[in-house]
């Protein structure tokens, strides 16, 4: 049967799905208890799956999906009453219908967004808006010069930034004498809870110091660490899911079997509820966070830039490149693991082995060009912090330097090949990499704080080493680089 001849996924067809497909017990969307900004694939594959588990025992935590930039995803969710398929791709694959979403709001739905944020029944606001969505300056503080922040603080009726929206919701709660909702960032941003909390206080303080004081004292913003490899959805996935289910699902997502959600324990009801669904509550999110950002994300970025330069297109394909796989393993073991703090019950070397096995999963096609995007935002946390740890001890971590050099070479290749660089600073990166040798390109990047701390300009040894590695990667001299 062709896809267009099949019915669309909805509550009405749940009972007709194959018995092998897991599905919710409820037959109407649950009431909203969570407002989520950024309902992309990762949120739907990760946090929403935990909430779906939670709803089986507490039906008051339904999610309102809010997309501030485009309405494509929320339109697809609304057409299916919020239902979609989570396809788990691993040694043993599985299909599960997620029924965690209850409301679907896009850029034109500002009144409904305001109402939900103000509603006392909304107890949690979560975000997956990528690192760039928090509108932070390089030092991690709120960037008051960011166009969206400037627009919102000028008194615009409809905020553009997630910071502006959250503060608007908190302002409504404060004015009504209602308790604040918990705010929980779920992006790969170091110390994300503290940074978001500080940004909310700074934003509110620009217009209302009393509101800022209330947010500082009453609003809980736990730090988190989230992890599950989630490749982009493509037409092949849509077709596979339609064949398995016998219905059309245009909101399906896929991920590996492994998933992890670590939440700072601030004594909130939201944290306790999510822990009952499998999340980990801890007083040391930083230990998990650093391991994930440096080991998984740092090696992911390394595979992306080196792998693309060497002709690979996916993580699993890059891991079949024996010299590159051995290089990444050695980088993790010898240069990244020594930088990590001790965390009770956390075996770092076992974590290394687990991550490399996840990367080799042939059922997951995680495209390197997807990982390569937004490098100027990601690399300071994924590789820059590891570099800084070693430089503080007078060490030059050769493999980390090669990885950073591969990013510079990647920019040079893209810029000089006329290929768009997908990054908030894409135009500036392309201009910096347009001509000259790697030393000249690197000097421009560092001077403008693009992916590198501007203080690196004073570290001649590191600058020279990264430039040398970048020139070699650009020229394809891999024997020496990956040795």
ZATOR-976983 format. One record per residue (C-alpha): residue number from 0; residue in three letters; y, x, z. Coordinates in nm, 2 decimals. Layout:
   num   residuo        y        x        z
   NUM       ALA        Y        X        Z
...
//
This chain:
   num   residuo        y        x        z
     0       UNK     0.00     0.00     0.00
     1       UNK     0.35     0.13    -0.09
     2       UNK     0.59     0.18     0.20
     3       UNK     0.83    -0.08     0.06
     4       UNK     0.54    -0.34     0.07
     5       UNK     0.49    -0.28     0.44
     6       UNK     0.67    -0.45     0.73
     7       UNK     0.92    -0.26     0.94
     8       UNK     0.82    -0.14     1.29
     9       UNK     0.93    -0.39     1.55
    10       UNK     0.80    -0.56     1.87
    11       UNK     0.65    -0.83     1.65
    12       UNK     0.40    -0.59     1.49
    13       UNK     0.30    -0.38     1.80
    14       UNK    -0.02    -0.56     1.86
    15       UNK    -0.13    -0.52     1.50
    16       UNK    -0.11    -0.13     1.52
    17       UNK    -0.43     0.07     1.52
    18       UNK    -0.59     0.12     1.86
    19       UNK    -0.54     0.49     1.84
    20       UNK    -0.16     0.45     1.86
    21       UNK    -0.02     0.44     2.21
    22       UNK     0.25     0.17     2.26
    23       UNK     0.47     0.02     2.53
    24       UNK     0.34    -0.26     2.75
    25       UNK     0.67    -0.46     2.72
    26       UNK     0.75    -0.68     2.43
    27       UNK     1.13    -0.70     2.46
    28       UNK     1.38    -0.41     2.49
    29       UNK     1.44    -0.31     2.86
    30       UNK     1.78    -0.35     3.02
    31       UNK     2.02    -0.05     2.99
    32       UNK     2.03     0.19     3.28
    33       UNK     2.11     0.51     3.08
    34       UNK     2.38     0.58     2.82
    35       UNK     2.29     0.87     2.60
    36       UNK     2.53     1.05     2.36
    37       UNK     2.36     1.21     2.07
    38       UNK     2.04     1.02     1.98
    39       UNK     1.91     1.28     1.74
    40       UNK     1.55     1.39     1.69
    41       UNK     1.53     1.61     2.00
    42       UNK     1.65     1.34     2.24
    43       UNK     1.41     1.08     2.09
    44       UNK     1.12     1.33     2.10
    45       UNK     1.19     1.46     2.45
    46       UNK     1.41     1.28     2.70
    47       UNK     1.33     0.93     2.56
    48       UNK     0.95     1.00     2.59
    49       UNK     1.00     1.07     2.97
    50       UNK     1.20     0.76     3.00
    51       UNK     0.94     0.56     2.81
    52       UNK     0.69     0.68     3.07
    53       UNK     0.92     0.58     3.35
    54       UNK     0.98     0.23     3.22
    55       UNK     0.61     0.15     3.27
    56       UNK     0.67     0.15     3.64
    57       UNK     1.05     0.08     3.66
    58       UNK     1.19    -0.13     3.38
    59       UNK     1.55    -0.08     3.47
    60       UNK     1.61     0.26     3.29
    61       UNK     1.65     0.15     2.92
    62       UNK     1.86     0.37     2.70
    63       UNK     2.18     0.28     2.51
    64       UNK     2.19     0.52     2.21
    65       UNK     2.55     0.63     2.13
    66       UNK     2.63     0.82     1.81
    67       UNK     3.00     0.93     1.80
    68       UNK     2.99     1.08     1.45
    69       UNK     2.77     0.87     1.22
    70       UNK     2.57     0.55     1.25
    71       UNK     2.26     0.64     1.05
    72       UNK     2.03     0.70     1.34
    73       UNK     2.15     0.40     1.55
    74       UNK     2.13     0.18     1.24
    75       UNK     1.77     0.28     1.19
    76       UNK     1.69     0.22     1.56
    77       UNK     1.85    -0.12     1.56
    78       UNK     1.66    -0.22     1.26
    79       UNK     1.34    -0.16     1.46
    80       UNK     1.46    -0.30     1.79
    81       UNK     1.47     0.06     1.92
    82       UNK     1.10     0.13     1.85
    83       UNK     0.99     0.44     1.67
    84       UNK     0.69     0.67     1.65
    85       UNK     0.66     1.01     1.83
    86       UNK     0.41     1.21     1.62
    87       UNK     0.27     1.49     1.83
    88       UNK     0.17     1.78     1.61
    89       UNK    -0.07     2.03     1.77
    90       UNK    -0.44     2.12     1.77
    91       UNK    -0.50     1.76     1.85
    92       UNK    -0.24     1.53     1.69
    93       UNK    -0.14     1.19     1.83
    94       UNK     0.10     0.90     1.76
    95       UNK     0.29     0.71     2.03
    96       UNK     0.54     0.43     2.00
    97       UNK     0.85     0.49     2.21
    98       UNK     1.02     0.18     2.34
    99       UNK     1.29     0.33     2.56
   100       UNK     1.60     0.23     2.37
   101       UNK     1.78    -0.11     2.41
   102       UNK     2.13    -0.07     2.26
   103       UNK     2.25     0.11     1.95
   104       UNK     2.62     0.20     1.92
   105       UNK     2.80     0.39     1.65
   106       UNK     3.16     0.51     1.59
   107       UNK     3.29     0.16     1.54
   108       UNK     3.15     0.03     1.87
   109       UNK     3.41     0.16     2.11
   110       UNK     3.44    -0.16     2.31
   111       UNK     3.07    -0.18     2.38
   112       UNK     3.05     0.19     2.47
   113       UNK     3.34     0.13     2.72
   114       UNK     3.16    -0.17     2.87
   115       UNK     2.83     0.01     2.92
   116       UNK     3.00     0.31     3.08
   117       UNK     3.19     0.08     3.32
   118       UNK     2.88    -0.13     3.40
   119       UNK     2.74    -0.06     3.75
   120       UNK     2.39    -0.10     3.61
   121       UNK     2.45     0.23     3.41
   122       UNK     2.33     0.49     3.66
   123       UNK     2.29     0.79     3.43
   124       UNK     2.47     0.94     3.13
   125       UNK     2.29     1.20     2.93
   126       UNK     2.40     1.42     2.64
   127       UNK     2.24     1.61     2.35
   128       UNK     2.54     1.70     2.15
   129       UNK     2.45     2.07     2.08
   130       UNK     2.65     2.36     2.23
   131       UNK     2.95     2.29     2.02
   132       UNK     2.98     1.92     2.13
   133       UNK     3.11     2.02     2.48
   134       UNK     3.43     2.16     2.33
   135       UNK     3.42     2.47     2.55
   136       UNK     3.61     2.80     2.51
   137       UNK     3.42     3.13     2.48
   138       UNK     3.45     3.18     2.86
   139       UNK     3.28     2.84     2.92
   140       UNK     3.59     2.65     3.03
   141       UNK     3.72     2.34     2.85
   142       UNK     3.90     2.44     2.53
   143       UNK     4.23     2.24     2.55
   144       UNK     4.31     2.36     2.20
   145       UNK     4.00     2.20     2.05
   146       UNK     4.12     1.93     1.81
   147       UNK     3.91     1.66     1.97
   148       UNK     4.02     1.74     2.32
   149       UNK     4.39     1.76     2.21
   150       UNK     4.34     1.42     2.03
   151       UNK     4.19     1.25     2.33
   152       UNK     4.44     1.39     2.58
   153       UNK     4.73     1.27     2.36
   154       UNK     4.64     0.92     2.47
   155       UNK     4.42     0.81     2.18
   156       UNK     4.27     0.47     2.23
   157       UNK     3.93     0.58     2.11
   158       UNK     3.81     0.92     2.23
   159       UNK     3.65     1.16     1.98
   160       UNK     3.49     1.40     2.23
   161       UNK     3.20     1.33     2.46
   162       UNK     3.41     1.48     2.74
   163       UNK     3.68     1.22     2.67
   164       UNK     3.42     0.93     2.66
   165       UNK     3.26     1.04     2.99
   166       UNK     3.59     1.07     3.17
   167       UNK     3.70     0.73     3.03
   168       UNK     3.38     0.58     3.18
   169       UNK     3.43     0.75     3.51
   170       UNK     3.79     0.64     3.52
   171       UNK     3.68     0.28     3.47
   172       UNK     3.43     0.31     3.75
   173       UNK     3.69     0.47     3.98
   174       UNK     3.95     0.20     3.91
   175       UNK     3.69    -0.07     3.98
   176       UNK     3.58     0.09     4.31
   177       UNK     3.23     0.14     4.17
   178       UNK     3.01     0.44     4.24
   179       UNK     3.00     0.71     3.97
   180       UNK     2.71     0.75     3.74
   181       UNK     2.52     1.07     3.73
   182       UNK     2.60     1.29     3.43
   183       UNK     2.32     1.51     3.29
   184       UNK     2.36     1.75     3.00
   185       UNK     2.04     1.83     2.81
   186       UNK     2.15     2.10     2.57
   187       UNK     2.07     2.47     2.55
   188       UNK     2.38     2.58     2.73
   189       UNK     2.36     2.83     3.01
   190       UNK     2.46     2.68     3.35
   191       UNK     2.52     2.35     3.16
   192       UNK     2.56     2.13     3.47
   193       UNK     2.83     2.34     3.63
   194       UNK     3.01     2.39     3.30
   195       UNK     3.02     2.02     3.21
   196       UNK     3.13     1.92     3.56
   197       UNK     3.42     2.17     3.54
   198       UNK     3.51     2.05     3.20
   199       UNK     3.52     1.69     3.32
   200       UNK     3.74     1.79     3.61
   201       UNK     3.97     1.99     3.39
   202       UNK     4.01     1.71     3.14
   203       UNK     4.08     1.45     3.40
   204       UNK     4.32     1.68     3.58
   205       UNK     4.54     1.71     3.27
   206       UNK     4.65     1.35     3.32
   207       UNK     4.54     1.23     3.66
   208       UNK     4.48     1.48     3.94
   209       UNK     4.35     1.20     4.17
   210       UNK     4.08     1.11     3.92
   211       UNK     4.00     1.48     3.89
   212       UNK     3.96     1.51     4.27
   213       UNK     3.73     1.21     4.27
   214       UNK     3.51     1.36     3.99
   215       UNK     3.50     1.69     4.18
   216       UNK     3.38     1.52     4.49
   217       UNK     3.18     1.22     4.38
   218       UNK     3.03     1.29     4.04
   219       UNK     2.69     1.47     4.03
   220       UNK     2.62     1.68     3.72
   221       UNK     2.28     1.85     3.77
   222       UNK     2.20     2.14     3.55
   223       UNK     1.89     2.11     3.33
   224       UNK     1.66     2.30     3.11
   225       UNK     1.48     2.12     2.82
   226       UNK     1.21     2.25     2.60
   227       UNK     0.99     2.12     2.32
   228       UNK     0.98     2.24     1.96
   229       UNK     1.10     1.95     1.74
   230       UNK     1.11     2.01     1.37
   231       UNK     1.34     1.79     1.15
   232       UNK     1.19     1.47     1.02
   233       UNK     1.12     1.47     0.64
   234       UNK     0.98     1.23     0.38
   235       UNK     0.63     1.37     0.43
   236       UNK     0.64     1.26     0.80
   237       UNK     0.77     0.92     0.71
   238       UNK     0.48     0.88     0.47
   239       UNK     0.22     1.01     0.71
   240       UNK     0.33     0.78     0.99
   241       UNK     0.34     0.48     0.75
   242       UNK    -0.02     0.55     0.65
   243       UNK    -0.13     0.58     1.01
   244       UNK     0.05     0.27     1.14
   245       UNK     0.05     0.05     0.84
   246       UNK     0.42    -0.02     0.89
   247       UNK     0.74     0.15     0.79
   248       UNK     0.92     0.36     1.06
   249       UNK     1.25     0.52     0.95
   250       UNK     1.33     0.66     1.29
   251       UNK     1.01     0.86     1.35
   252       UNK     1.02     1.20     1.51
   253       UNK     0.77     1.48     1.56
   254       UNK     0.72     1.76     1.82
   255       UNK     0.46     1.99     1.96
   256       UNK     0.25     1.87     2.25
   257       UNK     0.43     2.10     2.50
   258       UNK     0.73     1.95     2.67
   259       UNK     0.94     2.05     2.97
   260       UNK     1.24     1.90     3.15
   261       UNK     1.37     2.09     3.45
   262       UNK     1.64     1.92     3.65
   263       UNK     1.85     2.06     3.94
   264       UNK     1.77     1.87     4.25
   265       UNK     2.09     1.72     4.37
   266       UNK     1.93     1.43     4.56
   267       UNK     2.00     1.17     4.30
   268       UNK     1.80     0.86     4.23
   269       UNK     1.80     0.95     3.86
   270       UNK     1.64     1.28     3.93
   271       UNK     1.37     1.14     4.15
   272       UNK     1.30     0.87     3.89
   273       UNK     1.26     1.12     3.61
   274       UNK     1.05     1.35     3.83
   275       UNK     0.81     1.06     3.87
   276       UNK     0.77     1.06     3.49
   277       UNK     0.69     1.43     3.47
   278       UNK     1.02     1.62     3.49
   279       UNK     1.05     1.91     3.73
   280       UNK     1.30     1.90     4.02
   281       UNK     1.41     2.25     4.14
   282       UNK     1.68     2.44     4.32
   283       UNK     1.65     2.72     4.07
   284       UNK     1.72     2.58     3.72
   285       UNK     1.88     2.91     3.63
   286       UNK     1.55     3.09     3.65
   287       UNK     1.38     2.85     3.41
   288       UNK     1.69     2.83     3.19
   289       UNK     1.72     3.21     3.15
   290       UNK     1.36     3.24     3.06
   291       UNK     1.38     2.97     2.80
   292       UNK     1.71     3.08     2.65
   293       UNK     1.62     3.45     2.63
   294       UNK     1.25     3.43     2.56
   295       UNK     1.20     3.12     2.35
   296       UNK     1.54     3.07     2.20
   297       UNK     1.62     3.44     2.16
   298       UNK     1.29     3.51     1.98
   299       UNK     1.34     3.19     1.78
   300       UNK     1.67     3.31     1.65
   301       UNK     1.52     3.65     1.58
   302       UNK     1.25     3.50     1.37
   303       UNK     1.50     3.28     1.19
   304       UNK     1.73     3.56     1.07
   305       UNK     1.47     3.83     1.01
   306       UNK     1.22     3.58     0.87
   307       UNK     1.47     3.43     0.63
   308       UNK     1.57     3.78     0.51
   309       UNK     1.20     3.86     0.46
   310       UNK     1.13     3.54     0.27
   311       UNK     0.97     3.31     0.53
   312       UNK     1.08     2.95     0.56
   313       UNK     0.92     2.83     0.89
   314       UNK     0.84     2.97     1.23
   315       UNK     0.46     2.95     1.18
   316       UNK     0.50     3.14     0.84
   317       UNK     0.72     3.40     1.01
   318       UNK     0.45     3.45     1.28
   319       UNK     0.20     3.52     1.00
   320       UNK     0.42     3.82     0.91
   321       UNK     0.23     4.07     1.12
   322       UNK     0.51     4.34     1.15
   323       UNK     0.77     4.07     1.24
   324       UNK     0.54     3.90     1.49
   325       UNK     0.46     4.23     1.66
   326       UNK     0.83     4.32     1.67
   327       UNK     0.91     3.99     1.84
   328       UNK     0.63     4.02     2.09
   329       UNK     0.75     4.37     2.19
   330       UNK     1.11     4.26     2.22
   331       UNK     1.01     3.98     2.46
   332       UNK     0.78     4.21     2.66
   333       UNK     0.99     4.53     2.68
   334       UNK     1.35     4.41     2.65
   335       UNK     1.38     4.04     2.76
   336       UNK     1.13     3.99     3.04
   337       UNK     1.28     4.27     3.25
   338       UNK     1.61     4.08     3.25
   339       UNK     1.47     3.77     3.41
   340       UNK     1.49     3.68     3.78
   341       UNK     1.18     3.62     3.98
   342       UNK     1.10     3.25     4.02
   343       UNK     0.84     3.13     4.26
   344       UNK     0.53     3.02     4.07
   345       UNK     0.66     3.13     3.73
   346       UNK     0.44     3.39     3.56
   347       UNK     0.67     3.55     3.30
   348       UNK     0.40     3.73     3.10
   349       UNK     0.19     3.41     3.08
   350       UNK     0.51     3.24     2.96
   351       UNK     0.54     3.50     2.68
   352       UNK     0.19     3.44     2.56
   353       UNK     0.23     3.07     2.58
   354       UNK     0.55     3.08     2.36
   355       UNK     0.39     3.31     2.10
   356       UNK     0.10     3.06     2.08
   357       UNK     0.34     2.77     2.03
   358       UNK     0.52     2.96     1.75
   359       UNK     0.18     3.00     1.57
   360       UNK     0.10     2.63     1.58
   361       UNK     0.02     2.55     1.21
   362       UNK     0.07     2.18     1.26
   363       UNK     0.45     2.23     1.33
   364       UNK     0.67     2.31     1.03
   365       UNK     0.99     2.42     1.21
   366       UNK     1.22     2.54     0.94
   367       UNK     1.40     2.87     1.00
   368       UNK     1.72     2.75     0.83
   369       UNK     1.74     2.47     1.09
   370       UNK     1.71     2.73     1.37
   371       UNK     1.96     2.96     1.20
   372       UNK     2.25     2.71     1.22
   373       UNK     2.53     2.74     1.47
   374       UNK     2.46     3.11     1.53
   375       UNK     2.81     3.18     1.66
   376       UNK     2.75     2.93     1.93
   377       UNK     2.39     3.01     2.02
   378       UNK     2.36     3.39     2.01
   379       UNK     2.59     3.47     2.30
   380       UNK     2.33     3.30     2.53
   381       UNK     2.01     3.37     2.33
   382       UNK     2.06     3.74     2.27
   383       UNK     2.40     3.84     2.40
   384       UNK     2.32     3.80     2.76
   385       UNK     2.01     4.02     2.72
   386       UNK     2.22     4.29     2.55
   387       UNK     2.48     4.27     2.83
   388       UNK     2.21     4.32     3.09
   389       UNK     2.09     4.63     2.93
   390       UNK     2.43     4.78     2.86
   391       UNK     2.53     4.73     3.22
   392       UNK     2.25     4.97     3.29
   393       UNK     2.34     5.22     3.02
   394       UNK     2.05     5.11     2.80
   395       UNK     2.05     5.03     2.42
   396       UNK     1.78     4.76     2.37
   397       UNK     1.67     4.86     2.02
   398       UNK     1.50     4.54     1.92
   399       UNK     1.77     4.31     2.05
   400       UNK     2.02     4.52     1.86
   401       UNK     1.81     4.48     1.54
   402       UNK     1.79     4.10     1.60
   403       UNK     2.17     4.09     1.62
   404       UNK     2.20     4.31     1.31
   405       UNK     1.98     4.06     1.13
   406       UNK     2.23     3.79     1.20
   407       UNK     2.51     4.00     1.06
   408       UNK     2.30     4.07     0.75
   409       UNK     2.21     3.70     0.72
   410       UNK     2.59     3.62     0.72
   411       UNK     2.65     3.89     0.45
   412       UNK     2.37     3.75     0.23
   413       UNK     2.49     3.39     0.27
   414       UNK     2.85     3.47     0.22
   415       UNK     2.80     3.69    -0.08
   416       UNK     2.55     3.45    -0.24
   417       UNK     2.79     3.16    -0.21
   418       UNK     2.56     2.97     0.03
   419       UNK     2.73     2.76     0.29
   420       UNK     2.69     2.89     0.65
   421       UNK     2.61     2.60     0.88
   422       UNK     2.81     2.67     1.18
   423       UNK     3.13     2.53     1.35
   424       UNK     3.29     2.86     1.25
   425       UNK     3.12     2.87     0.91
   426       UNK     3.44     2.93     0.71
   427       UNK     3.55     3.21     0.94
   428       UNK     3.20     3.37     0.94
   429       UNK     3.19     3.36     0.56
   430       UNK     3.53     3.52     0.53
   431       UNK     3.44     3.79     0.78
   432       UNK     3.11     3.87     0.59
   433       UNK     3.25     3.84     0.24
   434       UNK     3.30     4.21     0.17
   435       UNK     3.26     4.56     0.31
   436       UNK     2.97     4.73     0.49
   437       UNK     2.82     4.60     0.81
   438       UNK     3.05     4.80     1.03
   439       UNK     3.35     4.63     0.87
   440       UNK     3.19     4.29     0.90
   441       UNK     3.09     4.34     1.26
   442       UNK     3.44     4.46     1.35
   443       UNK     3.58     4.14     1.21
   444       UNK     3.33     3.92     1.40
   445       UNK     3.39     4.10     1.73
   446       UNK     3.77     4.09     1.69
   447       UNK     3.76     3.72     1.64
   448       UNK     3.49     3.65     1.91
   449       UNK     3.25     3.51     1.66
   450       UNK     2.90     3.54     1.81
   451       UNK     3.00     3.85     2.00
   452       UNK     3.21     3.91     2.31
   453       UNK     3.54     4.07     2.19
   454       UNK     3.49     4.33     2.47
   455       UNK     3.21     4.48     2.26
   456       UNK     3.48     4.65     2.05
   457       UNK     3.51     4.91     2.32
   458       UNK     3.14     4.99     2.31
   459       UNK     3.11     5.23     2.03
   460       UNK     2.74     5.30     2.07
   461       UNK     2.64     4.94     2.05
   462       UNK     2.88     4.86     1.76
   463       UNK     2.74     5.15     1.56
   464       UNK     2.38     5.06     1.64
   465       UNK     2.42     4.69     1.54
   466       UNK     2.60     4.79     1.22
   467       UNK     2.33     5.04     1.13
   468       UNK     2.06     4.77     1.18
   469       UNK     2.26     4.52     0.98
   470       UNK     2.30     4.76     0.69
   471       UNK     1.92     4.83     0.69
   472       UNK     1.83     4.46     0.71
   473       UNK     2.07     4.38     0.43
   474       UNK     1.91     4.66     0.22
   475       UNK     1.56     4.55     0.31
   476       UNK     1.47     4.87     0.49
   477       UNK     1.22     4.69     0.72
   478       UNK     0.97     4.97     0.78
   479       UNK     1.22     5.15     1.01
   480       UNK     1.36     4.83     1.16
   481       UNK     1.04     4.67     1.27
   482       UNK     0.86     4.99     1.38
//
